[in-house]
Amino acid sequence: MIELDRVSVTYGVGHTALRAVQDVSLRIASGEALGLVGESGSGKSTVLRAVAGLIPHAEGRIAIDGRVLPNRRPRESRKIIQMVFQDPYGSLHPNQTVDQTLSAPIAIHRLGDAERRIMAALTEVGLGREHRYRYPHQLSGGQRQRVAIARALILEPRALLLDEPTSALDVSVQAEILNLLTRLRRDHGLTMLMVSHDLAVIAHICDRIGVMRGGRLLEMTTAAAMAEGRVSDPYSQQLLRANQTLDPAAIADVTA
C-alpha cells in the first residue's frame, strides 16, 4: 500500500542545509501497521509529511497503492491516504464547529450524502449528535482527537498517517485512542504508518517497528522482538533501555 524508495528531505541550501531524512526505504503491505520510533529530530515526522505530500521538495520515489505520486499530489490521491496530527487542538480550526470541520472534506472532494457521512463518522469514533455543533474549545483533548480521526475517516481512506496521535493526551485517554485506532484498523482494513517516541504506544498498534536516528532508518524489527530485547543496532538497544515501559504484555493484541 505504501512504498518509499530512497526518500530524502533537505531543508535549506549551502552550508546551512539540514538533511532531515536520508535515503529511507520501506514497504507497508495493505492492512499492515508500521511504526517509526526515535528521538526528537530523528526525521520520523518528516517521513510522514513526505508520504502525505506536505513536503513538495522531497526526493526519491513514493508510491501509494502501486501508483508513484508526484510531490504535489492531485486531489483524488489525497482521498486514499489521510493524516492525523499530534496536537488535536492545533489541527482543528478554532472558529469552526465539528460539523463544519467534517463538512469541509466532503465539499472539497464533491462527495454526496453529507448528513449520513458526518453522523457515521461521529459514531465511528464514539461521539454523539450532541458534539456535532460544538467548537474545539468546548471539547476535551480526547474528544478533539476523536474529531480529528473522524475528519480523516470521512473520506473513507485506505491508509492513515499518525503523527504521535496520543502524546498530547492524558494517559487514560491515550489508552482509549489507541484502542479506537486498533478497532478502526481491524474493522476497515486500514494501513497505518505511525510515529512516536513511546515504544509501548507503537507496540500497541504496530506489527513492525523501524528505528530512526539522524534522518536514517537504522533497523527494522517486530514489536515482539523489541519487547524481548532482540535488536541488533546499538542505538536501538539504547532506546529500549530508555523506554522501560515496553513490556511483552503491552503487545498481546499485536502478537495474538
GULUM-128219 format. One record per residue: residue in one letter; x, y, z of N, C-alpha, C in turn. Coordinates in steps of 0.001 Angstrom, whole numbers, plus 500000, padded with zeros to 6 digits. Example, Ala and Ser with C-alpha at 12.3 -4.5 7.8 and 13.67 -1.06 7.14 Angstrom:
2
A513190494310507800512300495500507800513200496700507800/S512850497750507080513670498940507140512900500030507870/
END
This chain:
256
M500824498790500000500000500000500000500863501268500000/I501926501276500815502832502433500884504250501949500622/E504915502595499696506286502213499370507159503455499242/L508271503455499959509258504529499875510562503942499368/D511149504602498384512409504151497816513402505309497826/R514379505229498740515447506213498865514889507644498961/V513980507825499889513376509145500101514285509995500986/S514535511221500545515366512166501303514680513521501340/V514907514239502423514366515593502572515462516485503129/T515724517597502440516725518564502879516070519921503048/Y516352520566504169515866521921504411517041522891504287/G516826523995503547517880524980503374518819524606502245/V519776525501501965520757525278500905522141525658501406/G523149525184500681524523525542501004524969525041502359/H525783525856503057526340525417504341525298525366505450/T524109525937505212523048525891506225522073524732505996/A522310523932504958521393522845504624521347521807505737/L520145521329506016519937520279507012519301519079506331/R519974517954506378519465516702505795518589516028506849/A517271516278506784516353515772507801516049514295507631/V515997513828506375515748512418506064516732512002504989/Q517368510829505165518403510401504242518139508983503747/D517759508869502490517661507579501798516848506543502572/V515652506921502976514779505989503702513971505171502705/S514038503852502841513268502938502003512488501981502905/L511217501792502599510405500832503344509150500502502551/R508529499388502922507277498956502302506290498573503391/I505038498974503196503968498637504133502861497973503341/A502563496732503686501535495984502970500149496506503321/S499189496213502478497810496618502731497312495989504031/G496761496813504913496250496339506193497283496231507287/E498543496495506981499615496406507973499765497733508709/A500254497673509943500599498872510697502093498859510978/L502773499913510557504208500034510773504479501280511588/G505351501170512575505688502303513426507121502743513249/L507350504041513369508699504594513358508966505224514716/V510070504857515341510442505407516637511818506045516535/G512105506908517484513392507590517509513283508863518316/E514422509430518638514447510663519425513907511829518605/S513613512935519279513169514141518577514237514571517580/G513801514923516373514742515323515338515309514174514529/S514796512954514756515325511800514024514809511724512595/G513755512493512282513237512522510920511953511746510713/K511433511149511784510259510282511618509008511056511185/S508768512233511764507604513024511351507786513589509948/T509017513872509569509289514350508208508957513273507186/V509231512017507524508853510914506631507345510910506417/L506578511070507500505115511109507385504668512221506459/R505236513390506635504829514544505829505201514368504362/A506306513690504114506681513394502724505675512434502087/V505265511420502836504278510467502320502950511170502057/A502588512111502950501322512834502801501359513857501672/G502545514146501148502660515152500095502728516564500629/L503082516708501901503167518031502519504551518656502378/I505493517912501801506845518435501564507112518364500062/P506873519446499329506964519407497863508369519200497320/H509401519359498162510763519202497658511391517868498063/A510594516928498554511124515612498916511702514917497692/E512803514212497889513455513466496807513160511979496970/G513298511231495882513073509796495934511700509420495393/R511380508155495555510146507603494984509164507240496090/I507934507746495979506870507412496918505693506880496116/A505253505676496439504130505056495745503045504702496754/I501803504990496390500651504643497206499765503720496386/D499499502536496922498662501558496239499183501274494831/G500508501186494710501132500832493442501305501973492460/R500870503174492834500940504313491927501974505316492433/V502989505580491624504010506563492000503389507958491919/L503538508708493013502886510009493096503894511147493065/P503539512270492423504400513456492468504336514093493854/N505286514975494151505282515638495452504052516517495638/R503598517136494568502361517914494630501213517004494208/R500465516537495177499501515480494948498223515972494286/P497716515224493318496387515526492781495326515254493839/R494204515921493727493170515833494745492690514401494955/E492540513654493890491992512303494017492904511386494830/S494228511629494784495142510778495539495093511076497030/R494714512300497392494648512662498812493501511959499519/K492529511491498767491397510781499355491825509405499864/I492863508834499259493295507477499599493999507439500947/I494757508495501258495585508498502450495370509800503221/Q495097509680504513494813510828505352495732510837506568/M495882512016507180496828512171508281496130512696509532/V496545512161510682496086512636511988497297513219512703/F497193514487513107498346515200513658498442515051515177/Q499581515477515697499897515297517111499001516119518023/D498808517371517706498074518287518579496635518420518098/P495675517814518788494292517866518314493665519249518404/Y494222520121519242493685521475519319494219522321518168/G495507522193517892496112522963516810495673522518515426/S495257521257515284494890520761513954493432521036513606/L492648521552514568491248521893514317491086523404514284/H490305523903513352490080525347513239489285525819514455/P489819526789515218489151527199516463487789527849516254/N487548528383515053486280529079514794485306528249513969/Q485590526954513852484683526069513133484128525007514065/T482836524726513935482231523658514718482681522304514175/V482389521270514925482695519918514467482000519655513139/D480755520111513014480011519930511771480730520589510594/Q481221521807510773481933522497509704483248521785509363/T483946521301510391485200520587510185484993519330509354/L483928518597509641483671517352508928483035517602507562/S482354518721507413481722519039506125482735519460505073/A483851520082505508484822520628504556485382519581503593/P485916518438504071486446517466503103485382516885502183/I484151516783502669483066516288501824482823517250500665/A482846518549500977482633519555499935483820519624498979/I485038519563499512486239519664498680486302518531497659/H485940517333498100486013516171497209484696515886496500/R483740516817496681482463516759495975481747515423496191/L481696515021497455481001513798497814479561514125498206/G478672513228497969477279513448498343476960512856499707/D475684512954500095475184512331501314475944512806502554/A476116514127502675476915514686503771476352514329505143/E475038514387505293474407514103506589474764512702507073/R474612511726506216474931510349506606476409510184506918/R477255510775506092478690510637506287479135511243507624/I478613512407507949479007513080509195478569512275510406/M477322511832510428476838511079511582477541509727511690/A477834509102510564478543507817510591479957507996511141/A480633509086510739481998509345511217482010509615512715/L481043510394513207480966510671514639480724509395515432/T479801508580514957479508507318515640480721506406515652/E481447506399514544482622505534514402483670505830515466/V483815507098515833484850507475516801484290507655518210/G483044507283518427482485507316519769481957508660520216/L481584509536519287480984510822519612479513510811519205/G478701511612519913477276511641519650476841512895518926/R475549512958518654474971514112517973475205515400518761/E475298515281520079475465516474520909476818517155520704/H477782516447520120479099517036519878479175517747518530/R478180517567517688478284517981516292478433519489516121/Y477796520274516949477824521730516763478648522436517843/R479551521704518462480459522306519429481739522780518735/Y482396523755519375483688524248518906484802523496519634/P486021523515519094487114522773519727487324523106521205/H487164524386521598487394524732522994486319524177523924/Q485230523677523360484165523068524155484326521554524282/L485418521030523764485679519597523794486914519297524639/S486969518107525199488174517666525897489247517301524877/G490475517077525356491564516713524453491280515424523697/G490739514433524404490423513173523755489321513317522722/Q488319514148523029487230514384522078487739515102520831/R488663516051521018489234516748519862489975515769518948/Q490741514861519557491466513904518724490506512944518030/R489399512626518662488380511801518004487796512536516792/V487600513854516923487115514646515783488146514624514657/A489421514759515014490482514735514004490517513389513283/I490301512311514029490262510980513411489029510847512530/A487890511379513003486659511341512199486852512103510893/R487528513251510957487790514038509740488618513225508741/A489587512454509242490393511615508356489565510469507780/L488681509907508584487901508746508150486796509094507171/I486337510344507191485124510695506452485293510538504945/L486538510552504470486801510336503047486983508852502711/E486825507989503720486972506545503553488332506192502947/P489416506644503590490756506365503066491127504897503251/R492173504486502583492694503135502748493902503105503676/A494460504294503974495629504357504846495563505606505722/L496075505481506942496164506604507870497617506829508260/L498024508098508277499328508515508786499095509139510155/L499774508634511175499517509043512560500784509644513150/D500745510949513410501913511662513935501763511855515445/E502263510893516218502170510922517679500758511305518133/P499748510542517747498363510964517969497912510958519422/T498742510398520332498329510346521744499241511121522679/S500314511707522158501324512298523052500824513532523787/A499793514222523261499272515421523916498115515109524859/L497856513817525098496697513410525883497110512798527213/D496184512809528180496408512132529452496553510633529221/V497204509958530162497496508530529993496227507717529806/S495191507971530600493954507199530485493285507433529137/V493357508660528635492760508982527340493593508375526214/Q494909508307526402495781507670525414495310506250525128/A495010505505526186494579504121526019493291504044525207/E492361504962525448491099504974524702491344505207523216/I492224506167522898492500506481521490493238505330520814/L494175504701521524494885503558520949493933502395520667/N493009502145521592492027501086521370491106501422520201/L490751502708520073489932503149518953490650502901517630/L491922503283517556492691503100516323492845501615515986/T493049500785517014493162499341516797491869498783516201/R490721499222516740489429498760516237489184499241514805/L489510500496514538489300501030513192490152500297512165/R491362499997512539492230499244511623491629497877511325/R491144497213512364490561495878512179489278495935511356/D488403496871511686487091496925511035487152497381509577/H488115498256509268488174498841507926489365498352507102/G490187497489507678491353497008506946492335498111506615/L492464499091507499493303500256507231494788499913507311/T495558500512506437497010500508506533497414501707507372/M498373501528508286498768502631509159500284502786509187/L500713504037509131502109504404509378502091505393510524/M502702505014511642502602505786512873503985506120513401/V504163507330513905505419507693514546505161508060516002/S506127507738516851506026508067518273507402507926518903/H507591508609520019508811508420520800508602507358521871/D507358506887522023506982505942523072506864504543522467/L507764503653522830507767502310522271506518501521522649/A505996501727523860504807500998524286503602501377523432/V503491502659523091502397503127522240502506502506520854/I503702502524520293503923501943518970503625500444518981/A504075499743520027503891498298520099502430497909520222/H501609498795520776500185498517520938499478498458519586/I499969499234518616499294499365517322499981498572516222/C501320498554516238502067498198515023502610496773515029/D502657496194513841503235494869513629504757494952513562/R505240495907512763506686496094512619507073497483513099/I508330497616513505508834498880514043510165499208513382/G510279500439512874511532500924512330512149501931513279/V513434501835513483514151502739514382514906503770513547/M514672505052513835515318506123513085516238506945513981/R517310507422513368518238508348514052518972509159512996/G519040510464513214519771511325512299519264511281510875/G517949511041510713517359511002509387517476509676508672/R518121508699509296518311507391508659517475506317509360/L517035505338508587516354504171509130517420503140509481/L517660502955510795518755502114511248518419500635511223/E517184500323511602516831498916511802515330498741511662/M514917497580511116513512497221511055513330495927511829/T512403495944512787512189494772513620510694494604513861/T510335493694514757508930493491515097508684493960516528/A507409494179516830507057494586518190507456493506519193/A507240492246518850507579491153519759509079491074519994/A509865491216518946511323491146519085511842492296519942/M511274493473519745511723494620520526511346494456521993/A510162493917522274509739493709523659510649492718524372/E511210491785523610512109490789524196513567491227524147/G513813492445523654515174492968523610516003492443522467/R515366491813521474516101491231520346516263492262519231/V517167493225519461517502494237518469519007494242518294/S519481494597517104520903494476516796521656495793516843/D520993496893516460521700498174516404521926498724517814/P523118499239518106523392499784519439522430500894519854/Y522009501729518905521075502795519244519710502216519616/S519272501170518919518009500510519259518066499949520671/Q519204499381521043519373498853522397519307499978523426/Q519929501112523093519884502268523982518457502791524119/L517721502797523015516335503260523029515479502356523903/L515724501058523856514986500119524696515247500373526175/R516512500628526510516847500887527916516172502155528421/A515997503132527520515368504399527914513853504282528010/N513279503238527412511825503028527432511517501807528290/Q511566501979529580511320500863530485509865500428530500/T508975501228529869507550500889529882507198499806528877/L508122499463527974507811498453526969507859497075527612/D506730496391527586506579495106528241505910494146527269/P506266492856527293505604491924526379504092491933526476/A503548492229527667502098492270527832501472493401527016/A502270494438526733501749495590526006501467495272524543/I502016494155524056501843493823522642501006492568522454/A500229492216523475499430491000523390498495491021522197/D497866492185521949496924492287520844497622492172519496/V498872492633519440499598492624518168500017491215517796/T500473490422518789501019489096518506499983487995518542/A498749488328518967497706487302519058497330486785517675/
END
